[in-house]
Amino acid sequence: MNDQLLSSLISAIVVGGVAGYLGSLMIQKKMALIAGPLGHLAFPGVALALLYGFDISLGAFPFIILGILFIWILEIKTKLPTETLTAIVFAFGVSVALIFLPLEEAESALAGNIANISWQNTIITLLLSLIVFIITKTIYDKIILMNISEDLAIIEGVKIKKYNLIYLLSVATIVALGVKLVGVLLTAALVALPAATARNLTISLKNYSYLSIFFGVLSPIIGLLLSKIIAFPAGTLIIISGSFLFLISIFMKNKIL
């Protein structure tokens, strides 16, 4: 295995695994589609990265984080659902990006470019993914309780606004890293598919989160290896692989039932 493939696999595995773990919470919160608009928030940063020749994930970060903070503030002020506010903010981001995005460079933005990731970016991706995983594991039970009943969570001393912000920032970080993996168009699937697949195969909350990580890791491995064989974009093949795993899980669920 050459160094480039190894660095790509490490980056894809850690981002995919943590995305699956976060997805297990997002599906329970009925927020899985939010990852898509959040990916679109990265468009202006990705456009600038392509114009000035720096890493697209680095360009994506500030725009997604600022977008999340703006959405969080609007949610507090307006009481509108998170997904509604996300859709509004992402439309603005896409509109701005279309002014600057070089069309000849659009493929990297739309479908990702994990196959050419450097070792420096791999280390950064690994560290950030591990930090998000630890944070998510720490707040997991509190988010679950908030999903069940915010009133009960308040009684238990959970600070709703604080944990919602931490959760959204964690999602934003993984989405920014996922832009490098699957592009701005496919980040929702990166988060939703592993969790949806796991949901078909277990009713245990503990097993559900672990299976979500497993499928989040498996899809990038299959997609990257396939991309080396058939020379298709890795990001696209990662999502196709995840989709096939989801379809298989439906078949297995029906067999079990």
Secondary structure, 3 states (H helix, E strand, C coil): CCHHHHHHHHHHHHHHHHHHHHHHHHHHCCCHHHHHHHHHHCHHHHHHHHHHCCCHHHHHHHHHHHHHHHHHHHHHHHCCCHHHHHHHHHHHHHHHHHHHCCHHHHHHHHHCCHHHCCHHHHHHHHHHHHHHHHHHHHHHHHHHHHHHCHHHHHHCCCCHHHHHHHHHHHHHHHHHHHHHHHCCCCHHHHHHHHHHHHHHHCCCHHHHHHHHHHHHHHHHHHHHHHHHHHCCCHHHHHHHHHHHHHHHHHHHHHHHC
